[in-house]
Amino acid sequence: MEKVISTIITGVAVLFLLISLCVLCINYLPSSWVIELDVLTGNQILRLCMIPFSLVGVLALMIGRKWILTGFGGAILFLFTIEALYYLPDSVENNDIELDPNFTVRVMTFNGANRSFQSSLDWIRKNPVDILCLQEVPSMAGERIFEQFAELGYQYDWRWLRNNQSARIAILVRGQLENSKMLEAPSMGRSKRRALAVDAIVNGRRFRVFCHHLESPLLRGKFEGIYVRASLREQQAAFYAEEIDKTKGMPVIVAGDFNATPTNRTIRPLRKILDDSWLQGGNKLGGTWKRNRPYFRIDAVLHRGFTGSANCQRIPIGESDHLAYLVDLIL
């Protein structure tokens, strides 16, 4: 009887480790056919859960004295742990600190979720930022919402996110805005996914700013987020990375809704060439969606040409189901 129980425990432990191995490897395999699995295997929350999941398998094998399998499982557990330590900063020493405004730029990204923007504007009126990147500004808001920003001293430009003119993306600068350019990345069918790039001049310093909203998940019934346009999101990230790489001689800011957590492979083309402001100046998970249970960090500010970041904040404003993300980038 004991032998049967031991065999069952070993079998279950091996199954745990095989599942862990699949989740670990799919995120790094070069084969394109696994990209659609990225929404599951690449998700930051799932990969964190794999640590205790793998640990159970390792402990079961240790109890059963299966030392070779224990070593194999230990290696998987070690890799998951290293990945978690990299993507989960635990530093708060550079939050809530005074910075020289001549050597910092305050950036905020916010997805308005196509909902009323008036209350969001009220918050921004009381808490001005240097550069504001907006996604899903509702079409019903009309030009009036941007005129109100202009009254607050912002220069702005906006574009329709998609061909159907259902929502807008915009960049607003409390300074000068020049050299605006619309970028059109691949999307579903004949449509294009649009992003916006501008030169922002703040306190006499010039920055190249990109605002985007990568392809959203395609929902199917109860399996929310399983069927996604992951390959399209990866193509869009690669397209924007090429455009960003053309920028020379000035710092770069890339802000928006990535529709992917930091561990998702679909946005790796951007993360290879840019630094993550939250990793530099944030703490712990830093989820921005959904608002009431923000487990997923899909809204971010990435950058190149800055020495660091500080004062990272996730702020519930307006009626959106996203949290706004605010950060000071340090020159």
N, C-alpha and C positions, 0 to 999 in steps of 0.2 A: 504494500500500500504506500509506504514511504517513497519507494522508487517511482511509483506512478505520479505521486504528488510532485516529487522533485522534477520529473520529466515535464509535467504540465507547467510548473513555474518557470523552468528553463525555456520552454517553448514560447510562453507569453513574454518573457524578458527579451528573447531574441526578436520577437515580433515588434516590441517597443523600439528596439534599436534599429531595426530595418526601416520602420516608419521614420524614425529620427534621421537616419542616413538619407532617406529620400528627400525629406524636407530640407536638410542641410545642403545636399548636392544640387538639387534642381535650381537653386538660386545662383549657382556658379557654373553650371554646365553651359558650354557655348552653343549647343544645339538650339535652333530657333523653335522647334516644335514644342518645347516646354514653356514657352513664354506665356501661353494662356493660363498656365497654372500659377503664374506669379502672384495673382491676387490672393491666393491662399498661402503658398509656401514662402513668399517673400514678405508677407505681412509682419510688421514689427511685433504685434501682440502675440501672434502664433509662435514666432521664433523665440520669444521670451518663455512661453509656456513649454517649449520643448526642453528647457533646462531641467525642471523637475520631472518631466516625462522621461527623459533619458536617465536621470538619476535613479529613478525607480528600477529601470532595467539593469543598471550597473549594480545596484545593491542586491537585487535578486540573484544575479550571476555570482556575486561575491559570496553570498550565503550558500549557493550551490557549489562553490569552489571550481567554477569554470573560469580559470584564470586567463586563458587566451581570449575568450569572449569578453571577459571583464576589461581587459586591456583595450580591446576594440571599442567597447562602449565608452570607456574612459576617454578615448581620443575624441569621440563624437561630442561628449559632454564638454570637454575642454574647448573645442572649437566654438560651440554655441556660447559658452561663457565669455570667451575672448570677444566674440562679435557683440554680445550684449554690453560688455564694458566699453567698447568703442562707441556704440550708438546711444548709450545712456549716460551722459555726463552727470556728475553729482557735485557740481561746483556752484556755490552761490556767492562767492567772495567778490565777484564783479557785478553784482546787482545793486541797484539803488545807490549808485555812486555819482559824484559830481564830475562832469567832464568838461573840458575846454570846448566851447561851441565852435571855435575856429578850426578844430581838428576832429570834429565828429559830424555825422549827418544822421538825423533821426528818420527812420524809414518805417512805414507801416503798410502791410498788405491785408486786404479784407475782401472776402467774397460775400457780397450782399444777398446771395441766394435768390435773386430776382424778386425781392420783397421791398416793401416801402423803405425809402432811404432817408426820410426826413429826420427820424430819431438818430440815425447814424451821423447825419450831418451835424446835429445838435452836439453830439459828443466831440466830434472833430473840431467844432467851433471853439469849444472850451479847452481842447488839448491839441494845439497845432503841431504838425509834423513838417519836416522838410520835404519829404517825398512820399506820396501816397499812391499806391497801386491798387486799383479796384477791379474786381471781376463780378460778373453777373449784376451789373447795374440795370435795373428793369427798364424796358423800353418806355413804359408808361411814365417814368420819371421825367422824360423829355429833356430838352436843353436847359430847362429852368434849374434843375439840380446843379448843373455845372456853372450856371451864371451865379448861383449862390456861393459856390466855391470861389469864383473869381472875385466876388465882393469881399471875401476873406483874404485876398491877396495871392491866390493860387493861379498860376498859368496851367493850362490843361490841354490835352488832346485825347480823343476817344475813337474807338472803332467798334463796329458790330463784331461780336464774337463768332457768329456763324452767318451763313447766307440768309437765314430766315428772319434776321433782324429781331430776335426775341430778347437779346440781352447784349450789354456792352462791356467792353473792358476800357480802362482809362488810366492815364498817369497824370497826376497833379503835382506841381512843383511850387514851393514857396520860394520863388526866385525866378530864374529865366528857364524857358523850355525851347529847345532848338532841335533842328535836324530830325524831325519826327518821321518814322518809317513804319509802315504796316508790313508784317510778316505773315505769310500764308503757308501753313504746314499741311501735310496730308491728313485727311479725315475720311469719314464714311461716305461712300459713293462718290459723287462729283463735288461734294461740298468741301470747304476748306476750314481749318481751325486757325483763327487769326490771333496774332499777338501784336504788341506795340513796342517799339523801341524809340527812345528819345535821348537827347543830350540834356541833362539837368545841370544848371549852374546855381550852386548854393554857396553863399559867402565867398564868391569869387573862384570857387573850385568847380571843375567840370567832371561830371560822371556820365557814363552811358548806362541807361536804365532800361531793362526789359520787363514787361508785364505780360504774363501768359496765363492760360487756363488749359491744362492738358486734358486729353480725352477722358470723359467721365465713364464710370461703369454703366453697363447696360443691364438693367434690372430685369429679373425674370421670376415672378411669383414670390415665393417665400425665400428663395435662395438669393437673397440680396447680395449683389457684388460678385457672384461666382462667375457669371458670364460677362466678361469685360472685353473691352477693346484694348487689351494689353499691348499687342503688337503695334497698334496705331500710336499708343502713348509712347512707346519706345522710339518709333520713327519720328514723332514730333520732338521728343527730347534730343535726338541726334541732330535733327534739322536746326533747332535753336542753338545747340552747342556749336555747330558750324558757323552760324551767324555771330555768336558771341566771340568765337575765336578770331574773327576778323577785326575786332575792336582792339586798337593799339593805342598806347600812350595815355590812357586814362583809366581810373578804377571802374569796375563793372558791378552793377547791382541787378540781380535777377530775382524777381518777387512774383508770387502768385499762388494759385491752387495747382499743386502737382498731381492731385488725385492718386497719390502713392506715398507710402511711408518711407523713411530713409533706407530701410533694408530692401525695398522692392527693386528688382533689377531693371525695371523699365525706365527708371530715371537715372541710371548709372552714367549715361553719356554726359549729363550735366554735372553730376557729383564728382566726376573724374577731373574736371577742370575748374571747379569752384569750391569755395569753403562754405560751410554751413554755420550761419551766425548762431543758431541755437546750441550747436555742439560747443562753440567757443564760449558762449556766455549764458547758457541756460542751465536748467537742472531737471533731471529725470525725464519722464516720457514726453512732456510738452505737447500733449494732444490738442488739436484745434477743431476736431469734428467728431461726433456731433456735439452741439453746444452743451446740452445737459449732461452728457456722458462723453467727454472728449478723450477717447482712447487713442485716436488716430492722428498722427502729426502729418497732415497732408498740405497744410499751408506753411510756406517757408520763405525766408529771405536768404539767398545764396549770394556770394560776392567773390570778387578778385581784386587785389590791389589795396586792400585794407589790412591793418595790422591785427585787428581783432574786433570784438563786439562786446557790448555790455547792456545792462538794464533791459533784458528780454522780458516781455510781458505778453500774456494772452488775455485778451479783454473782451468780455461780452458786450457788444454794442448793437443797437438797432434790433431788428426782428430776424436777423439771419440765423441759420442753424450752424454757422461757422463762428469761431472766435476770431477776432482780429489779432494779428501778431505785430507787435511793436518792438523795435530794437534800435540801439545806437551803434552805428558802425564807426570804428576808430581809424583815423588815417595814420 
